[in-house]
Amino acid sequence: MLSQTFRTVIVALALANAASAQTELTIATVSNPDMERMQRLSDIFAAQNPGIEFNWVTLDENTLRQQVTTDIATGSGRFDIVTIGTYEVPIWAERGWLSALDGMPAEYDVDDLLPSIRNSLSYEGTLFAAPFYGESAFTMYRTDLFEAAGLEMPDEPTWDFIRTAASTISKANSDVSGICLRGKPGWGENVALITTMANSYGARWLDEDWQPQFDTESWASAVNDYVSLVRDFGPPDAAQHGYTDLLALFQSGQCAIWIDATVAASSITDPETSDVADRVGFALAPDRGLGKRANWLWAWSLGISSGSEHQEEARRFVAWATSQAYTEIVAEEEGWLNAPPGTRASLYRNPDYLAAAPFADMVLASINAADPANPTVDVVPYTGIQYVAIPEFPSMATAVGSQIAKALSGDISTGEALENAQWVSDKVMERARFLRAD
């Protein structure tokens, strides 16, 4: 840990510099533990870079996407640095909304970035956002509950096994949900999980002619199983729970199985934040025996708005916050367990990190197994695993997610939800074809 005296000096310097600051960087970021840690540690950067101060705008995932997209698309210049993901980067880079991050400092070591993460944040071979942390999805579970139930989680579970385990544990534990899955509507919330689940069932959003496919048996099977699984063995009010809600439930011991982002691993194994830190196991995301697992590829990343008036200062901060040096600061301040995962190959060769993070190998295996270029069983014309990498996807997926959430709540049947999803997707794609033809 940094000494208290040293931290006091750093904070004092930062405050002194702020008084005469000439540049204020406005940073839009998502409200999660890793990003909040970055905000706390930014005083170290400020002390090392006199004349720069920060205005942090921290938002939940859905709100962040809405506000950042509006700001970037309209060129209003509210944000200098934006927290964005693998979906936005190539689309926004093509439109000229982001500044290229070529020519990063030599010590940044861009070649250390995991290839799949680096490629997903590039456009025409140039990096347009720097990954803060990368993730896939995998299965997290309570080892003590599995042992008590006489169950053993395989390294490569199937959805059938997941259902059996969730049912068995739910019957034996009235105060624990057998499974937790995202139910909160949103293209980055329930749609992310449901899309990867559907991929593993052989479903796809669009066929080779860009026609929506929600009227297929594979989609019906996936959504019926999702809804029944969560209704029968999930927490109450499941349609209101997103990633952060389920993280809190798992940390407090209320979930036996949670299939979600690999980045959660550090939070649920940290005894300072998790009541079940010493009783957690990890496995790959489930499959249906069709060659695709319900895992994704994502990186929360820092991009610089092309409309920012503080390009040099923004680039300096982005390079610092996504560097190996920042990782070492986190390790020194809060332990290797909390180092930002999933972006650099060197982290997975670091013996200190491997000793602190029992999930490291499974996280890396999940990331390496994710293939955005071939996300489905049948051929598709798009890339992306938990999303379709076309501009129309957010509006289409927001509507689809809302329909599936209604089915989960019991307001409509799964058949109605998929019928509505097919209708709205048809309309969105018809409009897209018209506009492109025009």
C-alpha positions, 0 to 999 in steps of 0.5 A: 500500500502507498504510505498515508503520508505519500497519499496525503502529499499527492492529494495536497499537490492535486488540490494545489494544482486544481486551484490553478488548473487551465484544463478541465477534462469531462469524463463520462463513465459507467457506475461500477467498481472498476470505474469508480476506482479509476476516479478515486485514483485519478488524483495521482494523475492530477498530481503528476500533471499540473494544470489538469482537473476532472469533471466526472459524470458517472451514470448507470449503463443504460443512461450512459449510453443514451447521453454519450451517444447523443453528445458524440452524434450531435458534436455538442462537446459536453464530454472530452473522454467517453467510456464506450464498448466494443460495439460503438468503437468501429461504428463511431470511428467510421463516422469520424466521432472518435480521435485515433489513438495511433502513436501512443507512447512507447511505454504504453506497449500497444502490442501487449493488448490481447489481440481480440480486444485490440481488434475489437477497438480498432477501425481499419487497423487503427486503435480508436479506444483504449481498453480499461478492462475486458471481459467475456461471460462465464459461470460463477457458483457457490461451491458450498451449496453445490457440495451440500447438494451433492453436485459437481460443476463441470468446467464446461456445463450445459444448460440442462445441467444448469437447470438441474443444479438450480432446481436442486439447490432452490428446493434445498435452500429457501433463502437462496435463488438457484440462479441469477440472470439479467432481467432488466431491459436494455441492449446492454442488460438483458439482451446481452445475456439472452442473445448469447444464450440464443446463440448457444441454442442455434438462434441468430438475430438476422439471416444472411439476407438481413431478415429478422429471425425471432419467429424461429424454433431456436429463438422460442426454445431459448426464450422459453427456457430463459423465462422458465429458468428465472421464474422458477429458480431466480430472485423476486422481481427478476425483470428489475435486476441488471448486472449491478443488482445481481452482483450485490445479490451474489455478494450477499449470498443470495445466488447459487449460480450466476452467469454473467461478466467475467469482470465480476470475479474480483468483486465476488472473491474479495472478502472486503466486498463479498460475504461468500468470497471463500466459497466461489467457483468458476466454469465456462458459460453453458452450451447446448452441444451445438458448438457455441457457448453463452459467452461474449466479448466486451471491453469498457474502454476510454475514447476521446471525442473528436470534438474535444478541445483538449485532445493532448490532455485527454490522450495523456489521461487515457494512456495513463488510465489504461497502462501497465503502470496504472495496473501496478498502482491498483495492485499497490493500493488495493491488491492484485485481485482488483487489477483491471482484467482482460486487456493485457497479456502480461497480466496473465503471465504475472505470478502475483496476479495469478496467485491472487486471482483464482479465476484468471485462467478461466477468464482468459479461456473465456475471452480467447474462446469468444469469436465475434466474427463467427458468433452463431451456429449458422452463418450470419452477415454481421459480427458481434456476439451479444450484439449485432454490429450495425447502427440500427441495433440499439433501437431494435434491441431496446425494443426486443429487451423490453418485450422479453422483460414483459414476458419474464414479468408475466405481462405477456407470453413468450410467444407474444414477446417474440411475435412483437420482437419480430414485428419491430425488428422487421420495421427497423430493418425495412427502414434501414434498407430504405435509407441505405437504398436512398 
